Amino acid sequence: MSAIGRIHSYETCGTVDGPGIRFIVFTQGCLMRCMYCHNRDTWDVHGGKEVTVEEIIDEAKSYRHFMNASGGGITCSGGEAMLQPEFVRDLFKAAHDVGIHTCLDTNGYIRKYTPVIDEVLDVTDLVMLDIKHMKDEIHHDFVGVSNKRTLEFAEYLNKRGQDTWIRYVVVPGYTDDDESAHLLGQFIRPMLNISKVELLPYHKLGAHKWEALGIKYPLEGVNPPPKETMDRIQNVLLQYKDNVKY
């Protein structure tokens, strides 16, 4: 019997969480506390609702034509999907059984490398790995935990030869400086598994979720980066990888 998952919601025709048109499953629960989180209501590991793999696949199959025609598929996001690796494994296996591409959107905060981690990756066509910051002290202040586990996971993906996109959110005052971009570039330069670096401009679209929960939004007053900033960070990273997009 397939594992039961706890999810927040799903999006049927997403276009920003992997290639093509995606059926995106937002899992419930996260151990990071990102200041700019636009899914603040997914942090509680006990929230959301329980679903079966079969329920998700039955819903996703009705969009299969559009997904396959666009090079899309199913993306597991969050929250943090790898808090529920058995569910992701079973979901991705079922997706492959019906010919649907699979993508894992993760922060890489893997606590234990048990066999199920490889079982997930074996049925994952693409990993999108968020690297928040290369300086551990800033990373800890920025998202509440060390970056050590994320960087170890990045190295593990490279060792496996796992097709990976690196995602980097450009937040004014935190990740929009050249030094931080150079450190990221130096880290990923030798990794042959990275097929794309995706720069994501910070936005405030999730601020209302913090307010709805009665929590002060940490980045109040911080505005999205201008195009000039995005171009500058892109040009830094292009010194290390060819495919850097935003």
PENORHU-V357937 format. One record per pair of residues at least 12 apart in sequence whose C-alpha atoms are under 10 Angstrom apart, sorted by sequence separation. I is the first residue (numbers start at 1). GAP is how many residues later the second one is. If there is no record, write none. Layout:
# PENORHU-V357937
I&GAP + I&GAP
This chain:
# PENORHU-V357937
11&12 + 12&12 + 29&12 + 30&12 + 31&12 + 61&12 + 76&12 + 92&12 + 134&12 + 135&12 + 136&12 + 154&12 + 185&12 + 207&12 + 234&12 + 10&13 + 11&13 + 12&13 + 26&13 + 28&13 + 29&13 + 30&13 + 31&13 + 60&13 + 61&13 + 75&13 + 133&13 + 134&13 + 135&13 + 168&13 + 204&13 + 207&13 + 10&14 + 11&14 + 28&14 + 29&14 + 30&14 + 31&14 + 60&14 + 88&14 + 133&14 + 134&14 + 231&14 + 9&15 + 10&15 + 11&15 + 27&15 + 28&15 + 29&15 + 30&15 + 76&15 + 132&15 + 204&15 + 230&15 + 231&15 + 9&16 + 10&16 + 26&16 + 27&16 + 28&16 + 29&16 + 76&16 + 88&16 + 104&16 + 131&16 + 134&16 + 168&16 + 204&16 + 230&16 + 8&17 + 9&17 + 10&17 + 28&17 + 29&17 + 57&17 + 74&17 + 75&17 + 104&17 + 133&17 + 134&17 + 204&17 + 7&18 + 8&18 + 9&18 + 27&18 + 28&18 + 29&18 + 56&18 + 74&18 + 103&18 + 132&18 + 133&18 + 166&18 + 204&18 + 7&19 + 8&19 + 9&19 + 28&19 + 29&19 + 104&19 + 108&19 + 131&19 + 203&19 + 204&19 + 227&19 + 6&20 + 7&20 + 8&20 + 27&20 + 28&20 + 103&20 + 104&20 + 108&20 + 109&20 + 130&20 + 131&20 + 202&20 + 203&20 + 204&20 + 6&21 + 7&21 + 8&21 + 27&21 + 28&21 + 74&21 + 102&21 + 103&21 + 104&21 + 105&21 + 106&21 + 107&21 + 108&21 + 109&21 + 129&21 + 130&21 + 202&21 + 203&21 + 5&22 + 6&22 + 7&22 + 26&22 + 27&22 + 28&22 + 73&22 + 74&22 + 82&22 + 101&22 + 102&22 + 103&22 + 104&22 + 105&22 + 106&22 + 107&22 + 108&22 + 129&22 + 166&22 + 201&22 + 202&22 + 203&22 + 5&23 + 6&23 + 27&23 + 73&23 + 81&23 + 82&23 + 83&23 + 101&23 + 102&23 + 103&23 + 104&23 + 105&23 + 106&23 + 107&23 + 108&23 + 131&23 + 201&23 + 202&23 + 80&24 + 81&24 + 82&24 + 101&24 + 102&24 + 103&24 + 104&24 + 105&24 + 106&24 + 107&24 + 129&24 + 130&24 + 201&24 + 80&25 + 81&25 + 82&25 + 100&25 + 101&25 + 102&25 + 103&25 + 104&25 + 105&25 + 106&25 + 107&25 + 129&25 + 176&25 + 200&25 + 201&25 + 73&26 + 74&26 + 75&26 + 76&26 + 77&26 + 78&26 + 79&26 + 80&26 + 81&26 + 82&26 + 83&26 + 93&26 + 201&26 + 73&27 + 74&27 + 75&27 + 76&27 + 77&27 + 78&27 + 79&27 + 80&27 + 81&27 + 82&27 + 83&27 + 89&27 + 93&27 + 96&27 + 127&27 + 164&27 + 175&27 + 72&28 + 73&28 + 74&28 + 75&28 + 76&28 + 77&28 + 78&28 + 79&28 + 80&28 + 82&28 + 83&28 + 88&28 + 89&28 + 92&28 + 95&28 + 96&28 + 129&28 + 164&28 + 165&28 + 166&28 + 201&28 + 71&29 + 72&29 + 73&29 + 74&29 + 75&29 + 76&29 + 77&29 + 78&29 + 80&29 + 82&29 + 88&29 + 89&29 + 90&29 + 91&29 + 92&29 + 93&29 + 94&29 + 96&29 + 163&29 + 164&29 + 165&29 + 166&29 + 167&29 + 168&29 + 169&29 + 170&29 + 171&29 + 172&29 + 201&29 + 71&30 + 72&30 + 73&30 + 74&30 + 75&30 + 76&30 + 77&30 + 86&30 + 89&30 + 90&30 + 92&30 + 93&30 + 127&30 + 158&30 + 161&30 + 162&30 + 163&30 + 164&30 + 165&30 + 166&30 + 167&30 + 168&30 + 169&30 + 170&30 + 171&30 + 172&30 + 200&30 + 8&31 + 25&31 + 68&31 + 72&31 + 85&31 + 86&31 + 88&31 + 89&31 + 92&31 + 93&31 + 161&31 + 162&31 + 163&31 + 164&31 + 165&31 + 166&31 + 167&31 + 168&31 + 169&31 + 170&31 + 171&31 + 199&31 + 68&32 + 85&32 + 88&32 + 89&32 + 91&32 + 92&32 + 142&32 + 155&32 + 158&32 + 159&32 + 161&32 + 162&32 + 163&32 + 164&32 + 165&32 + 166&32 + 167&32 + 168&32 + 169&32 + 170&32 + 171&32 + 199&32 + 8&33 + 9&33 + 23&33 + 67&33 + 68&33 + 85&33 + 86&33 + 87&33 + 88&33 + 89&33 + 90&33 + 92&33 + 142&33 + 154&33 + 155&33 + 158&33 + 159&33 + 160&33 + 161&33 + 162&33 + 163&33 + 164&33 + 165&33 + 166&33 + 167&33 + 168&33 + 169&33 + 170&33 + 8&34 + 23&34 + 45&34 + 53&34 + 57&34 + 61&34 + 64&34 + 67&34 + 85&34 + 86&34 + 89&34 + 154&34 + 157&34 + 158&34 + 159&34 + 168&34 + 169&34 + 199&34 + 7&35 + 8&35 + 25&35 + 43&35 + 44&35 + 45&35 + 52&35 + 53&35 + 56&35 + 57&35 + 60&35 + 64&35 + 65&35 + 82&35 + 85&35 + 88&35 + 89&35 + 127&35 + 128&35 + 129&35 + 130&35 + 131&35 + 132&35 + 133&35 + 139&35 + 155&35 + 158&35 + 199&35 + 8&36 + 23&36 + 24&36 + 42&36 + 43&36 + 51&36 + 53&36 + 54&36 + 64&36 + 85&36 + 88&36 + 109&36 + 121&36 + 126&36 + 127&36 + 128&36 + 129&36 + 130&36 + 131&36 + 132&36 + 133&36 + 138&36 + 139&36 + 151&36 + 155&36 + 157&36 + 158&36 + 198&36 + 8&37 + 23&37 + 42&37 + 43&37 + 53&37 + 54&37 + 57&37 + 61&37 + 64&37 + 109&37 + 112&37 + 125&37 + 126&37 + 127&37 + 128&37 + 129&37 + 130&37 + 131&37 + 132&37 + 133&37 + 138&37 + 151&37 + 154&37 + 157&37 + 197&37 + 7&38 + 22&38 + 23&38 + 40&38 + 41&38 + 42&38 + 45&38 + 52&38 + 53&38 + 56&38 + 57&38 + 61&38 + 82&38 + 109&38 + 110&38 + 111&38 + 122&38 + 124&38 + 125&38 + 126&38 + 127&38 + 128&38 + 129&38 + 130&38 + 131&38 + 132&38 + 155&38 + 199&38 + 6&39 + 7&39 + 8&39 + 9&39 + 39&39 + 40&39 + 52&39 + 53&39 + 56&39 + 61&39 + 108&39 + 109&39 + 110&39 + 111&39 + 121&39 + 124&39 + 125&39 + 126&39 + 127&39 + 128&39 + 129&39 + 130&39 + 132&39 + 154&39 + 6&40 + 7&40 + 8&40 + 9&40 + 23&40 + 39&40 + 53&40 + 54&40 + 60&40 + 107&40 + 108&40 + 109&40 + 110&40 + 113&40 + 122&40 + 154&40 + 197&40 + 6&41 + 7&41 + 8&41 + 22&41 + 23&41 + 38&41 + 53&41 + 54&41 + 57&41 + 108&41 + 109&41 + 121&41 + 133&41 + 134&41 + 197&41 + 6&42 + 7&42 + 8&42 + 21&42 + 22&42 + 37&42 + 53&42 + 107&42 + 108&42 + 109&42 + 110&42 + 111&42 + 118&42 + 132&42 + 133&42 + 5&43 + 6&43 + 7&43 + 21&43 + 57&43 + 107&43 + 108&43 + 109&43 + 110&43 + 132&43 + 5&44 + 6&44 + 7&44 + 21&44 + 22&44 + 23&44 + 106&44 + 107&44 + 108&44 + 109&44 + 197&44 + 5&45 + 6&45 + 7&45 + 21&45 + 22&45 + 108&45 + 134&45 + 135&45 + 196&45 + 197&45 + 198&45 + 199&45 + 200&45 + 201&45 + 4&46 + 5&46 + 6&46 + 10&46 + 20&46 + 21&46 + 22&46 + 107&46 + 108&46 + 134&46 + 195&46 + 196&46 + 197&46 + 198&46 + 199&46 + 200&46 + 4&47 + 5&47 + 12&47 + 13&47 + 20&47 + 21&47 + 32&47 + 107&47 + 133&47 + 134&47 + 172&47 + 194&47 + 195&47 + 196&47 + 197&47 + 198&47 + 199&47 + 3&48 + 4&48 + 5&48 + 12&48 + 19&48 + 20&48 + 21&48 + 22&48 + 30&48 + 31&48 + 32&48 + 133&48 + 134&48 + 135&48 + 171&48 + 189&48 + 195&48 + 196&48 + 197&48 + 198&48 + 3&49 + 4&49 + 11&49 + 20&49 + 21&49 + 22&49 + 23&49 + 24&49 + 25&49 + 26&49 + 27&49 + 28&49 + 29&49 + 30&49 + 31&49 + 75&49 + 108&49 + 134&49 + 135&49 + 173&49 + 176&49 + 188&49 + 192&49 + 194&49 + 195&49 + 196&49 + 197&49 + 2&50 + 3&50 + 4&50 + 10&50 + 12&50 + 13&50 + 20&50 + 21&50 + 22&50 + 23&50 + 24&50 + 25&50 + 26&50 + 27&50 + 28&50 + 29&50 + 30&50 + 133&50 + 134&50 + 172&50 + 189&50 + 190&50 + 191&50 + 1&51 + 2&51 + 3&51 + 5&51 + 12&51 + 19&51 + 20&51 + 21&51 + 22&51 + 23&51 + 24&51 + 25&51 + 26&51 + 27&51 + 28&51 + 29&51 + 30&51 + 75&51 + 76&51 + 77&51 + 133&51 + 134&51 + 171&51 + 172&51 + 178&51 + 181&51 + 182&51 + 185&51 + 186&51 + 189&51 + 190&51 + 1&52 + 2&52 + 19&52 + 20&52 + 21&52 + 22&52 + 23&52 + 24&52 + 25&52 + 26&52 + 27&52 + 28&52 + 29&52 + 30&52 + 31&52 + 73&52 + 75&52 + 76&52 + 132&52 + 171&52 + 172&52 + 173&52 + 177&52 + 181&52 + 184&52 + 185&52 + 188&52 + 189&52 + 13&53 + 14&53 + 18&53 + 19&53 + 20&53 + 21&53 + 22&53 + 23&53 + 24&53 + 25&53 + 26&53 + 27&53 + 28&53 + 29&53 + 30&53 + 75&53 + 131&53 + 134&53 + 171&53 + 172&53 + 176&53 + 180&53 + 181&53 + 184&53 + 185&53 + 186&53 + 187&53 + 188&53 + 189&53 + 13&54 + 18&54 + 19&54 + 21&54 + 22&54 + 24&54 + 25&54 + 26&54 + 27&54 + 29&54 + 170&54 + 171&54 + 172&54 + 176&54 + 178&54 + 179&54 + 181&54 + 182&54 + 183&54 + 185&54 + 186&54 + 12&55 + 15&55 + 17&55 + 18&55 + 19&55 + 26&55 + 27&55 + 28&55 + 29&55 + 170&55 + 177&55 + 178&55 + 181&55 + 182&55 + 185&55 + 186&55 + 18&56 + 19&56 + 25&56 + 27&56 + 28&56 + 176&56 + 177&56 + 178&56 + 180&56 + 181&56 + 182&56 + 184&56 + 185&56 + 15&57 + 17&57 + 18&57 + 27&57 + 172&57 + 176&57 + 178&57 + 179&57 + 182&57 + 14&58 + 17&58 + 171&58 + 175&58 + 178&58 + 182&58 + 13&59 + 14&59 + 17&59 + 105&59 + 170&59 + 177&59 + 178&59 + 13&60 + 14&60 + 17&60 + 27&60 + 103&60 + 104&60 + 105&60 + 107&60 + 170&60 + 13&61 + 14&61 + 27&61 + 103&61 + 105&61 + 106&61 + 12&62 + 105&62 + 11&63 + 25&63 + 170&63 + 11&64 + 10&65 + 129&65 + 10&66 + 128&66 + 10&67 + 127&67 + 10&68 + 128&68 + 129&68 + 130&68 + 7&69 + 9&69 + 126&69 + 128&69 + 129&69 + 7&70 + 8&70 + 128&70 + 7&71 + 8&71 + 7&72 + 7&74 + 6&75 + 32&75 + 5&76 + 31&76 + 142&76 + 7&77 + 30&77 + 32&77 + 167&77 + 6&78 + 31&78 + 165&78 + 166&78 + 167&78 + 168&78 + 5&79 + 22&79 + 23&79 + 24&79 + 25&79 + 26&79 + 30&79 + 165&79 + 167&79 + 4&80 + 5&80 + 22&80 + 24&80 + 25&80 + 3&81 + 5&81 + 6&81 + 22&81 + 24&81 + 3&82 + 4&82 + 5&82 + 19&82 + 3&83 + 4&83 + 5&83 + 2&84 + 3&84 + 4&84 + 18&84 + 19&84 + 2&85 + 3&85 + 5&85 + 18&85 + 3&86 + 4&86 + 5&86 + 17&86 + 18&86 + 2&87 + 3&87 + 4&87 + 17&87 + 18&87 + 2&88 + 3&88 + 17&88 + 1&89 + 2&89 + 2&91 + 2&92 + 34&98 + 34&105 + 34&106 + 35&106 + 36&106 + 37&106 + 19&107 + 33&107 + 34&107 + 35&107 + 36&107 + 18&108 + 32&108 + 33&108 + 34&108 + 35&108 + 18&109 + 33&109 + 34&109 + 35&109 + 18&110 + 32&110 + 33&110 + 34&110 + 17&111 + 32&111 + 33&111 + 34&111 + 31&112 + 32&112 + 33&112 + 31&113 + 32&113 + 31&114 + 32&114 + 36&133 + 36&135 + 35&136 + 18&147 + 38&164 + 37&165 + 38&165 + 41&165 + 36&166 + 37&166 + 38&166 + 39&166 + 40&166 + 36&167 + 37&167 + 38&167 + 39&167 + 40&167 + 36&168 + 37&168 + 38&168 + 39&168 + 40&168 + 41&168 + 36&169 + 37&169 + 38&169 + 40&169 + 41&169 + 36&170 + 37&170 + 38&170 + 39&170 + 40&170 + 36&171 + 38&171 + 39&171 + 40&171 + 41&171 + 37&172 + 38&172 + 40&172 + 41&172 + 37&173 + 40&173 + 40&175 + 40&177 + 37&180 + 36&181 + 37&181 + 35&182 + 36&182 + 37&182 + 35&183 + 36&183 + 34&184 + 35&184 + 36&184 + 35&185 + 36&186
